[in-house]
Amino acid sequence: MAGFMVALTTSAREARGLTQREINRRLWIRGLVLVAADLIVFGVPRATQGFYSFAVLSSIGVAIMLLALIRQWPVALLFTLAAAGIILHPLINLSAWPDGLRAILHDTVRVGPIRSLYPLIPWSAIVLCGFLTGRDFLLRGLRPGLWCAIAALSFATFFAIRLTGGYGNAYPTAPWSTFAFWTFAKYPPDLAFLSWAFAWIFAGLALMYVITRNGTPRILTPLQTYGRVPFFFYIVHFLVLGVAAFILRAKFSLLATYGIWLALLLLMLWPCAYYYRLKRQRPNFITRYV
């Protein structure tokens, strides 16, 4: 979605007459703001525990800055880079590199002073894939048929990877009726996880087209409130979760956890709606990038 939105926002800015240099400058600012938020909002608590974590916001931020550098390259080259990063990244071996650099670039590192769950090489390729999907949407419009075809191909790829085992699996294969068959890795993402995720992403795009082709149903309008201020929602919802966890200090059943999640989600409606109005009424540097 980060790459998809870069495609949409850059196209809108081009339509408004902004130069490519100005568009790239704004992408770099966006990326730096994400990295800074990760360092300050989430990094300070981690620093008190003695480590720095290259987490999801930093990974997305750096990927957006990389997109600013390469977004005007030929589509065929960008597609090749995205496919190579997604399919071939398990072959990369950086074991001889310093742990910190290895954590940021490729490997999941869970111990030590520099850690990472979202290394740049695989996740930047995913952001680039989203950018190409967004560019295709701008050129050809809504394509639910194509999205369904990609979803079906991704599902088939997933089952082929898991049933055959070997390359693309972080965990050994098992009979499909067992829990072990449905165990695959997100940190770093193996091909089983990626094919499974892509299947649901593109199926979801096709489904949302069917649901919203005559307008957004009333029951789904609250989702627009969150979607208008996604970065604000992401930052604040972690703070809300932290306060709730501090107050409750208990473990709950899965059903109760879903109930708490829904209650906190409803709680987030008001601040998200308020901040969206603030963005519209008082546009400035902060409201533009947060």
C-alpha positions as CSV (number, residue, x, y, z in Angstrom):
1,M,0.0,0.0,0.0
2,A,2.9,2.4,0.6
3,G,4.1,1.9,-2.9
4,F,0.6,2.1,-4.3
5,M,0.0,5.5,-2.6
6,V,3.4,6.8,-3.9
7,A,2.1,6.2,-7.4
8,L,-1.2,8.0,-6.7
9,T,0.3,11.0,-5.0
10,T,3.1,11.5,-7.5
11,S,0.6,11.4,-10.3
12,A,-1.7,13.9,-8.6
13,R,1.3,16.3,-8.0
14,E,2.3,16.0,-11.6
15,A,-1.2,17.0,-12.6
16,R,-1.0,20.0,-10.4
17,G,2.2,21.1,-12.2
18,L,4.8,20.3,-9.6
19,T,8.3,19.6,-11.0
20,Q,9.9,16.2,-10.7
21,R,12.5,17.7,-8.4
22,E,9.8,19.0,-6.0
23,I,7.9,15.7,-6.1
24,N,11.1,13.9,-5.2
25,R,11.8,16.4,-2.4
26,R,8.4,15.7,-0.9
27,L,9.0,11.9,-1.1
28,W,12.3,12.3,0.7
29,I,10.7,14.4,3.4
30,R,7.9,11.8,3.8
31,G,10.5,9.0,4.1
32,L,12.6,11.0,6.6
33,V,9.5,11.8,8.7
34,L,8.7,8.0,8.9
35,V,12.2,7.2,9.9
36,A,12.2,10.0,12.5
37,A,8.9,8.9,14.0
38,D,10.3,5.4,14.3
39,L,13.4,6.7,16.0
40,I,11.6,9.0,18.4
41,V,8.2,7.5,19.2
42,F,9.2,3.9,19.2
43,G,13.0,4.1,19.3
44,V,13.3,5.9,22.6
45,P,11.5,3.2,24.5
46,R,13.7,0.6,22.8
47,A,16.8,2.5,23.6
48,T,16.0,2.4,27.3
49,Q,16.1,-1.4,26.9
50,G,19.6,-1.2,25.3
51,F,18.9,-1.7,21.6
52,Y,17.9,0.0,18.3
53,S,15.3,-1.7,16.1
54,F,15.0,-1.0,12.4
55,A,11.3,-1.5,12.4
56,V,8.4,-1.1,9.9
57,L,8.2,2.7,9.7
58,S,12.0,2.9,9.0
59,S,11.8,0.3,6.3
60,I,8.8,2.0,4.6
61,G,10.5,5.4,4.9
62,V,13.8,4.3,3.3
63,A,11.8,2.4,0.6
64,I,9.9,5.6,-0.3
65,M,13.2,7.5,-0.5
66,L,14.6,4.8,-2.8
67,L,11.4,5.1,-5.0
68,A,12.1,8.8,-5.4
69,L,15.4,7.9,-7.0
70,I,14.2,5.1,-9.3
71,R,10.5,5.8,-10.0
72,Q,11.1,7.2,-13.5
73,W,13.1,4.2,-14.6
74,P,11.5,2.0,-17.3
75,V,8.7,-0.2,-16.1
76,A,10.3,-3.3,-17.4
77,L,13.4,-2.6,-15.3
78,L,11.4,-1.8,-12.2
79,F,9.4,-5.0,-12.6
80,T,12.6,-7.0,-12.9
81,L,14.0,-5.4,-9.8
82,A,10.8,-6.1,-7.8
83,A,10.5,-9.7,-9.0
84,A,14.2,-10.3,-8.3
85,G,14.0,-8.9,-4.8
86,I,10.9,-10.9,-4.0
87,I,11.9,-14.2,-5.5
88,L,15.7,-14.3,-5.1
89,H,16.3,-12.6,-1.8
90,P,16.6,-15.9,0.1
91,L,19.7,-16.6,-1.9
92,I,21.6,-13.6,-0.6
93,N,24.2,-14.3,2.0
94,L,25.4,-11.4,4.1
95,S,26.7,-13.5,7.0
96,A,30.2,-12.0,6.7
97,W,28.8,-8.4,7.0
98,P,28.6,-6.5,10.3
99,D,25.4,-7.5,12.3
100,G,23.9,-4.0,12.2
101,L,24.3,-3.6,8.4
102,R,23.0,-7.2,7.9
103,A,20.0,-6.5,10.0
104,I,19.1,-3.3,8.1
105,L,19.7,-4.8,4.6
106,H,18.6,-8.4,4.6
107,D,18.5,-10.6,7.7
108,T,16.1,-10.6,10.6
109,V,18.2,-10.0,13.7
110,R,16.4,-10.3,17.1
111,V,19.3,-9.9,19.5
112,G,22.2,-7.4,19.9
113,P,22.3,-3.6,19.9
114,I,20.9,-3.3,16.3
115,R,17.9,-5.4,15.5
116,S,15.4,-5.7,12.6
117,L,12.2,-7.4,11.6
118,Y,11.8,-5.5,8.3
119,P,15.1,-5.6,6.4
120,L,15.3,-3.4,3.3
121,I,16.0,-5.8,0.4
122,P,12.9,-8.0,0.6
123,W,10.5,-5.2,1.8
124,S,11.7,-2.6,-0.6
125,A,10.9,-5.0,-3.4
126,I,7.4,-5.3,-2.0
127,V,7.0,-1.5,-1.9
128,L,8.2,-1.4,-5.5
129,C,5.6,-4.0,-6.4
130,G,2.9,-1.8,-4.9
131,F,4.2,1.2,-6.8
132,L,4.0,-0.7,-10.1
133,T,0.4,-1.9,-9.2
134,G,-0.5,1.7,-8.6
135,R,1.0,2.9,-11.8
136,D,-0.9,0.2,-13.7
137,F,-4.1,1.3,-12.0
138,L,-3.5,4.9,-13.1
139,L,-2.8,3.9,-16.7
140,R,-5.5,1.2,-17.2
141,G,-8.1,2.0,-14.4
142,L,-9.7,-0.6,-12.2
143,R,-8.9,-4.1,-13.3
144,P,-10.8,-6.6,-11.1
145,G,-10.3,-9.4,-13.7
146,L,-6.6,-9.0,-13.6
147,W,-6.5,-8.8,-9.8
148,C,-8.5,-12.0,-9.5
149,A,-6.1,-13.7,-12.0
150,I,-3.1,-12.6,-9.9
151,A,-4.8,-13.8,-6.7
152,A,-5.5,-17.2,-8.3
153,L,-1.9,-17.4,-9.5
154,S,-0.6,-16.4,-6.1
155,F,-2.7,-19.1,-4.4
156,A,-1.5,-21.7,-6.8
157,T,2.1,-20.6,-6.2
158,F,1.6,-20.8,-2.4
159,F,0.3,-24.4,-2.6
160,A,3.1,-25.4,-5.0
161,I,5.7,-24.0,-2.7
162,R,4.3,-25.5,0.5
163,L,3.5,-28.9,-1.0
164,T,6.8,-29.4,-2.7
165,G,9.0,-28.0,0.1
166,G,12.5,-26.8,-0.5
167,Y,13.2,-23.4,-1.9
168,G,10.9,-20.6,-0.7
169,N,10.1,-22.3,2.6
170,A,11.5,-21.1,5.9
171,Y,9.8,-24.1,7.6
172,P,9.6,-27.8,6.5
173,T,6.6,-28.8,4.5
174,A,3.9,-31.0,6.0
175,P,0.5,-32.4,5.1
176,W,-1.9,-29.6,4.2
177,S,-4.4,-30.8,6.9
178,T,-1.8,-30.1,9.7
179,F,-1.1,-26.8,11.4
180,A,2.6,-27.1,10.3
181,F,1.6,-26.7,6.6
182,W,0.2,-23.3,7.4
183,T,3.3,-22.1,9.3
184,F,5.4,-19.8,7.2
185,A,7.7,-16.9,7.9
186,K,7.2,-13.1,7.8
187,Y,10.5,-12.2,9.4
188,P,12.1,-12.3,6.9
189,P,9.3,-13.0,4.4
190,D,9.7,-16.4,2.7
191,L,8.0,-17.1,-0.6
192,A,5.2,-19.0,1.0
193,F,4.3,-16.0,3.1
194,L,4.6,-13.6,0.2
195,S,2.5,-15.7,-2.3
196,W,-0.2,-16.2,0.4
197,A,-0.2,-12.4,1.2
198,F,-0.3,-11.4,-2.4
199,A,-3.2,-13.7,-3.0
200,W,-5.3,-12.1,-0.3
201,I,-4.2,-8.6,-1.2
202,F,-5.3,-8.9,-4.9
203,A,-8.4,-10.8,-4.0
204,G,-9.2,-8.0,-1.5
205,L,-8.7,-5.4,-4.2
206,A,-11.2,-7.2,-6.5
207,L,-13.6,-7.7,-3.7
208,M,-13.5,-4.0,-2.7
209,Y,-14.2,-3.1,-6.3
210,V,-17.3,-5.2,-6.3
211,I,-18.5,-3.8,-2.9
212,T,-17.8,-0.1,-3.8
213,R,-18.5,0.1,-7.5
214,N,-21.8,1.9,-6.8
215,G,-20.4,3.9,-3.9
216,T,-19.1,3.1,-0.5
217,P,-21.7,1.2,1.6
218,R,-22.7,3.1,4.8
219,I,-21.4,0.3,7.0
220,L,-17.9,0.8,5.6
221,T,-17.7,4.6,5.8
222,P,-15.9,4.5,9.2
223,L,-13.0,2.8,7.4
224,Q,-12.6,6.0,5.3
225,T,-12.0,7.9,8.5
226,Y,-9.0,5.8,9.3
227,G,-7.8,5.7,5.7
228,R,-7.7,9.5,5.5
229,V,-5.1,9.8,8.3
230,P,-3.2,6.4,8.2
231,F,0.0,7.7,9.7
232,F,-1.7,9.5,12.5
233,F,-3.8,6.4,13.2
234,Y,-0.7,4.1,13.3
235,I,1.1,6.3,15.8
236,V,-1.9,7.0,18.1
237,H,-3.3,3.5,18.1
238,F,0.0,2.2,19.6
239,L,-0.3,4.8,22.4
240,V,-3.9,3.8,23.0
241,L,-2.9,0.1,23.1
242,G,-0.1,0.9,25.5
243,V,-2.4,2.7,27.9
244,A,-5.0,-0.1,27.7
245,A,-2.4,-2.7,28.3
246,F,-1.1,-0.8,31.3
247,I,-4.6,-0.4,32.8
248,L,-5.8,-4.0,32.2
249,R,-2.5,-5.9,32.9
250,A,-4.1,-9.2,32.2
251,K,-4.3,-11.9,29.6
252,F,-7.5,-12.6,27.7
253,S,-9.1,-15.2,25.6
254,L,-9.0,-14.8,21.8
255,L,-12.7,-13.8,21.7
256,A,-12.2,-11.2,24.5
257,T,-9.1,-9.9,22.6
258,Y,-11.2,-9.3,19.5
259,G,-13.7,-7.5,21.6
260,I,-11.1,-5.2,23.1
261,W,-9.6,-4.6,19.6
262,L,-13.0,-3.6,18.3
263,A,-13.6,-1.3,21.3
264,L,-10.3,0.4,20.8
265,L,-10.9,0.7,17.1
266,L,-14.2,2.5,17.8
267,L,-12.4,4.7,20.3
268,M,-10.0,5.8,17.5
269,L,-12.8,7.1,15.3
270,W,-13.1,10.4,17.1
271,P,-9.4,11.4,17.2
272,C,-9.0,10.3,13.5
273,A,-12.0,12.3,12.4
274,Y,-10.8,15.4,14.4
275,Y,-7.3,15.2,12.9
276,Y,-8.7,14.9,9.4
277,R,-10.7,18.1,9.9
278,L,-7.6,19.7,11.3
279,K,-5.6,18.7,8.2
280,R,-8.2,20.3,6.0
281,Q,-8.7,23.5,8.0
282,R,-5.0,24.2,9.0
283,P,-2.7,22.7,6.3
284,N,1.0,23.1,7.4
285,F,4.1,21.0,7.4
286,I,3.0,18.8,10.3
287,T,-0.5,18.1,9.1
288,R,0.9,17.4,5.6
289,Y,3.3,14.7,6.7
290,V,1.6,13.2,9.8
